Amino acid sequence: MNNYESINDYEIIKPILEEQIKDDALKSRLLSLGISLEQLIEKEINNLKANNTKIISNENNLGFISFIEKPWESGIFDKKMASIQAIGYKTFDEELVGKLFEFVFEQIKEKSIEHLSMRINPKIAEEINFFLEENDFHLIERYVTFINDLENVSENELDLNDIKIYDSDEKVIGLICEIAKSSFTLDRFHADQKIDNSKASISRSEWIKNLANGRGKVIYGLSSDEVTSFLGFREIVSSYSVKYGVIELIAVEAKFRGKGFGTKMINKFLLESKKSGCKFSIVGTQEKNEASIKLYEKNNFSQLKTNLTFHWSKD
């Protein structure tokens, strides 16, 4: 036995965090823009401290896992939901992984969690696959992140007069929410057979509503005063003043697809991102969402990284 013990020393896991940051394409991009490795490590540690984190070690090895409850998702799906926010180790060891997940299942029991999610890089997924299979974790999606460096973004020949920025119009947000309810089928909640599809659709509607109500911003398309589409985004400012844009949701109502609204909204988003000082913009989607990938690549996004999403359900 390796005699792993719990410790409360975040300094000791800095080398693990350093390797994870270097291996993460998005964080590597932040490093290239002048944020120091020490600053990113500090941010990662602060995130771990804000969550429910377990660190264990022995003479030769150490690892950590971070667990957080998800109250917003719990309210939508009428079940207590949580996620594993981070996992890492110095050297892969089956006993270490088992003890880290033992902590997770203790939390699940203590907090009556019914659904757990985890998004991790393929390397870790491959190493801990035996444990995921033994404990009924199911691969839900391969989640691909794309990036646009904004280098070629400028006012162009596209007529964007029918693309608007949402500004507190109750009727418009109601129509946008209806589009959201009917437009998504490939996201991780719709893909999970343990999740009610109607509630998965409501989650998309509530998500875009939250962005419109101040969590972010919403762009929408019009055709003869009819709402055709929407794009919800946020501008993230790191603790060290590097800003980047993130598309969180984008959809075009079925009868308006193929008419250029997706491209127009993305162009409007990229212009707004560049004008506000963003260094780059990102968007993520499922690997099997070929239509979205084609749209992003058409608009000068390139693949940045891929992660795997797993779900565990009590029933």
C-alpha positions as CSV (number, residue, x, y, z in Angstrom):
1,M,0.0,0.0,0.0
2,N,1.2,3.5,-0.8
3,N,-0.2,5.1,2.4
4,Y,-1.6,8.3,0.9
5,E,-2.5,11.0,3.4
6,S,-4.6,14.2,3.1
7,I,-2.7,17.4,3.3
8,N,-3.7,21.1,3.2
9,D,-0.7,22.5,1.2
10,Y,-1.4,24.1,-2.1
11,E,2.2,25.0,-2.6
12,I,3.1,21.4,-3.1
13,I,0.9,21.0,-6.1
14,K,2.4,23.9,-8.0
15,P,4.6,21.7,-10.3
16,I,1.4,19.8,-11.3
17,L,-0.4,23.0,-12.1
18,E,2.5,24.3,-14.1
19,E,2.5,21.2,-16.3
20,Q,-1.3,21.4,-16.8
21,I,-1.1,25.1,-17.7
22,K,1.6,24.4,-20.3
23,D,-0.4,21.5,-21.8
24,D,-3.6,23.6,-22.1
25,A,-3.7,25.4,-25.4
26,L,-5.9,28.3,-24.1
27,K,-3.7,29.0,-21.1
28,S,-0.6,28.7,-23.3
29,R,-2.1,31.5,-25.4
30,L,-2.5,33.6,-22.3
31,L,1.2,33.0,-21.5
32,S,2.1,34.2,-25.0
33,L,0.3,37.4,-24.3
34,G,2.4,38.3,-21.3
35,I,0.6,36.7,-18.4
36,S,3.3,35.0,-16.3
37,L,3.2,31.3,-15.4
38,E,3.2,32.3,-11.7
39,Q,0.1,34.5,-12.2
40,L,-1.8,31.6,-13.8
41,I,-0.7,29.2,-11.1
42,E,-1.9,31.6,-8.5
43,K,-5.3,31.9,-10.2
44,E,-5.6,28.1,-10.4
45,I,-4.8,27.8,-6.7
46,N,-7.4,30.4,-5.8
47,N,-10.0,28.5,-7.9
48,L,-9.1,25.3,-6.0
49,K,-9.4,27.0,-2.7
50,A,-12.8,28.4,-3.6
51,N,-14.1,24.8,-4.4
52,N,-14.1,21.7,-2.3
53,T,-10.6,20.4,-3.0
54,K,-8.8,17.3,-1.7
55,I,-5.0,17.0,-1.9
56,I,-3.3,13.7,-1.0
57,S,0.3,12.6,-1.0
58,N,2.9,10.0,0.1
59,E,6.7,9.9,-0.1
60,N,6.8,9.6,-3.9
61,N,3.5,10.9,-5.3
62,L,0.7,13.4,-4.8
63,G,-2.5,14.4,-6.5
64,F,-5.7,16.6,-6.1
65,I,-9.3,16.7,-7.1
66,S,-11.7,19.6,-6.9
67,F,-15.5,19.2,-6.5
68,I,-18.2,21.9,-6.7
69,E,-22.0,21.9,-6.5
70,K,-24.0,23.4,-9.3
71,P,-27.0,25.2,-7.9
72,W,-28.2,26.8,-11.2
73,E,-28.2,23.4,-13.0
74,S,-29.8,21.8,-10.0
75,G,-32.7,24.2,-10.2
76,I,-33.3,23.6,-13.9
77,F,-33.1,19.8,-13.7
78,D,-34.8,19.3,-10.3
79,K,-31.9,17.2,-9.1
80,K,-28.8,18.0,-7.1
81,M,-25.9,18.4,-9.6
82,A,-22.2,18.9,-9.2
83,S,-19.0,18.7,-11.2
84,I,-15.4,17.8,-10.9
85,Q,-13.7,21.0,-11.7
86,A,-10.1,19.8,-11.7
87,I,-8.0,16.7,-11.3
88,G,-4.2,16.3,-11.4
89,Y,-1.4,14.1,-10.1
90,K,2.4,14.0,-10.2
91,T,2.5,10.4,-11.5
92,F,-0.5,8.2,-12.5
93,D,-1.2,5.6,-9.9
94,E,-4.4,3.5,-9.6
95,E,-4.5,3.8,-5.8
96,L,-4.1,7.5,-5.9
97,V,-6.9,7.9,-8.4
98,G,-9.1,5.6,-6.4
99,K,-8.6,7.7,-3.2
100,L,-9.3,10.9,-5.0
101,F,-12.6,9.6,-6.3
102,E,-13.3,8.1,-3.0
103,F,-13.4,11.7,-1.7
104,V,-15.8,12.6,-4.6
105,F,-18.2,9.8,-3.8
106,E,-18.1,10.8,-0.1
107,Q,-19.2,14.3,-1.2
108,I,-21.9,12.8,-3.4
109,K,-23.3,10.8,-0.5
110,E,-23.0,13.7,2.0
111,K,-24.6,16.2,-0.3
112,S,-27.1,13.9,-1.9
113,I,-25.8,14.6,-5.4
114,E,-27.7,12.8,-8.2
115,H,-25.7,13.9,-11.2
116,L,-22.0,14.6,-11.7
117,S,-20.1,16.0,-14.7
118,M,-16.5,16.2,-15.6
119,R,-14.6,17.7,-18.6
120,I,-11.0,16.6,-18.8
121,N,-8.2,16.4,-21.4
122,P,-7.9,13.1,-23.4
123,K,-4.6,12.2,-21.8
124,I,-6.0,12.1,-18.3
125,A,-9.2,10.4,-19.6
126,E,-7.2,7.6,-21.1
127,E,-5.2,7.1,-17.9
128,I,-8.2,6.9,-15.6
129,N,-10.6,5.2,-18.0
130,F,-10.6,2.0,-16.0
131,F,-11.9,3.8,-13.0
132,L,-14.5,5.8,-15.0
133,E,-15.9,2.6,-16.5
134,E,-16.0,0.7,-13.2
135,N,-17.9,3.6,-11.6
136,D,-20.5,4.1,-14.4
137,F,-19.1,7.4,-15.8
138,H,-20.3,7.7,-19.4
139,L,-18.6,9.6,-22.2
140,I,-21.1,12.3,-23.4
141,E,-19.2,14.4,-25.8
142,R,-15.9,15.3,-27.4
143,Y,-15.9,19.1,-26.9
144,V,-13.8,21.1,-29.4
145,T,-12.7,24.6,-28.7
146,F,-11.9,27.0,-31.6
147,I,-10.0,30.3,-31.6
148,N,-10.0,33.4,-33.8
149,D,-7.0,35.7,-33.3
150,L,-9.0,38.7,-34.6
151,E,-6.1,39.6,-36.9
152,N,-8.2,39.8,-40.0
153,V,-11.3,41.3,-38.4
154,S,-12.5,44.5,-40.0
155,E,-15.5,46.2,-41.3
156,N,-16.3,44.3,-44.5
157,E,-18.8,44.1,-47.3
158,L,-21.3,42.2,-45.2
159,D,-24.4,44.2,-44.5
160,L,-24.9,43.9,-40.7
161,N,-27.9,46.3,-40.5
162,D,-30.2,43.4,-39.7
163,I,-28.0,42.3,-36.8
164,K,-28.7,44.0,-33.5
165,I,-27.4,44.1,-30.0
166,Y,-30.0,43.2,-27.4
167,D,-31.1,46.1,-25.1
168,S,-33.8,45.2,-22.6
169,D,-36.7,44.5,-25.0
170,E,-39.0,42.0,-23.3
171,K,-40.6,40.8,-26.5
172,V,-37.3,40.2,-28.2
173,I,-35.8,38.2,-25.4
174,G,-39.0,36.1,-25.3
175,L,-38.6,35.3,-28.9
176,I,-34.9,34.5,-28.5
177,C,-35.7,32.2,-25.7
178,E,-38.2,30.3,-27.9
179,I,-35.6,29.8,-30.5
180,A,-33.2,28.5,-27.8
181,K,-35.7,26.0,-26.6
182,S,-36.1,24.4,-30.1
183,S,-32.6,24.7,-31.6
184,F,-30.3,22.5,-29.5
185,T,-30.0,18.7,-29.7
186,L,-26.3,17.9,-29.6
187,D,-25.3,19.6,-26.3
188,R,-24.2,17.5,-23.4
189,F,-27.6,17.6,-21.6
190,H,-29.6,16.5,-24.6
191,A,-27.0,13.8,-25.3
192,D,-27.4,12.4,-21.7
193,Q,-30.2,9.7,-21.7
194,K,-30.6,10.3,-17.9
195,I,-31.6,14.0,-18.5
196,D,-35.2,15.0,-19.5
197,N,-34.9,16.5,-23.0
198,S,-37.6,19.2,-22.2
199,K,-35.5,20.4,-19.2
200,A,-32.4,20.3,-21.4
201,S,-34.2,22.7,-23.8
202,I,-35.2,24.9,-20.9
203,S,-31.6,25.1,-19.8
204,R,-30.6,26.6,-23.1
205,S,-33.5,29.2,-22.8
206,E,-32.5,30.1,-19.3
207,W,-28.8,30.4,-20.3
208,I,-29.5,32.9,-23.0
209,K,-31.8,34.8,-20.7
210,N,-29.1,35.1,-18.1
211,L,-26.7,36.5,-20.7
212,A,-29.2,39.0,-21.8
213,N,-29.9,40.0,-18.2
214,G,-26.3,41.1,-17.5
215,R,-24.2,38.0,-17.3
216,G,-23.0,38.7,-20.9
217,K,-24.4,40.2,-24.1
218,V,-26.7,39.0,-26.8
219,I,-26.7,39.7,-30.6
220,Y,-29.8,38.8,-32.6
221,G,-30.9,38.9,-36.3
222,L,-34.0,40.4,-37.8
223,S,-35.9,39.8,-41.0
224,S,-39.0,42.0,-41.5
225,D,-39.1,42.6,-37.7
226,E,-39.0,38.8,-37.1
227,V,-36.3,37.5,-34.8
228,T,-34.3,35.0,-36.8
229,S,-31.3,34.1,-34.6
230,F,-29.2,34.9,-31.7
231,L,-25.6,34.8,-30.4
232,G,-24.8,35.0,-26.7
233,F,-21.3,35.9,-25.6
234,R,-19.2,37.2,-22.8
235,E,-16.0,39.2,-22.6
236,I,-13.7,37.6,-20.0
237,V,-11.1,39.8,-18.4
238,S,-8.4,37.8,-16.7
239,S,-7.0,38.9,-13.3
240,Y,-4.1,40.3,-15.3
241,S,-5.9,42.5,-17.9
242,V,-6.0,40.2,-20.9
243,K,-9.5,40.3,-22.3
244,Y,-11.0,37.7,-24.7
245,G,-14.4,37.0,-26.1
246,V,-16.4,33.7,-25.7
247,I,-19.4,32.7,-27.7
248,E,-21.5,30.7,-25.3
249,L,-24.6,30.0,-27.4
250,I,-25.5,30.6,-31.0
251,A,-28.6,29.4,-32.9
252,V,-30.6,30.2,-36.0
253,E,-34.3,29.4,-36.2
254,A,-34.9,26.5,-38.6
255,K,-36.7,28.5,-41.4
256,F,-33.9,31.1,-41.5
257,R,-31.0,28.7,-41.8
258,G,-28.9,28.9,-44.9
259,K,-29.5,32.7,-45.3
260,G,-26.3,33.9,-43.8
261,F,-27.5,34.9,-40.3
262,G,-24.9,32.7,-38.5
263,T,-22.0,34.3,-40.5
264,K,-23.4,37.8,-39.9
265,M,-23.8,37.3,-36.2
266,I,-20.3,35.9,-35.8
267,N,-18.9,38.9,-37.8
268,K,-20.7,41.3,-35.5
269,F,-19.4,39.4,-32.5
270,L,-15.8,39.5,-33.8
271,L,-16.1,43.2,-34.5
272,E,-17.5,44.0,-31.0
273,S,-14.7,41.8,-29.5
274,K,-12.0,43.6,-31.3
275,K,-13.4,47.1,-30.6
276,S,-13.6,46.3,-26.9
277,G,-9.9,45.3,-26.8
278,C,-10.1,41.5,-26.8
279,K,-6.9,39.8,-27.9
280,F,-8.8,36.7,-29.3
281,S,-12.1,35.0,-29.3
282,I,-13.1,31.4,-28.7
283,V,-16.1,29.1,-29.1
284,G,-16.7,25.5,-28.3
285,T,-19.0,22.8,-29.7
286,Q,-19.4,19.1,-29.9
287,E,-17.1,17.3,-32.4
288,K,-20.2,15.8,-34.0
289,N,-21.8,19.2,-34.6
290,E,-20.5,19.4,-38.2
291,A,-22.7,22.3,-39.2
292,S,-21.3,24.5,-36.4
293,I,-17.7,23.5,-37.1
294,K,-18.2,24.4,-40.7
295,L,-19.6,27.8,-39.8
296,Y,-16.7,28.6,-37.4
297,E,-14.0,27.5,-39.8
298,K,-15.7,29.5,-42.6
299,N,-15.2,32.6,-40.3
300,N,-11.5,32.0,-39.6
301,F,-11.7,30.0,-36.4
302,S,-9.2,27.3,-36.0
303,Q,-9.2,24.3,-33.7
304,L,-7.4,25.0,-30.4
305,K,-8.0,21.9,-28.2
306,T,-10.4,19.0,-27.5
307,N,-11.6,17.8,-24.1
308,L,-13.8,14.9,-23.1
309,T,-17.0,15.3,-21.1
310,F,-18.2,12.5,-18.8
311,H,-21.4,12.3,-16.8
312,W,-22.3,10.1,-13.8
313,S,-25.9,9.7,-12.6
314,K,-27.2,8.1,-9.4
315,D,-30.2,6.4,-11.1
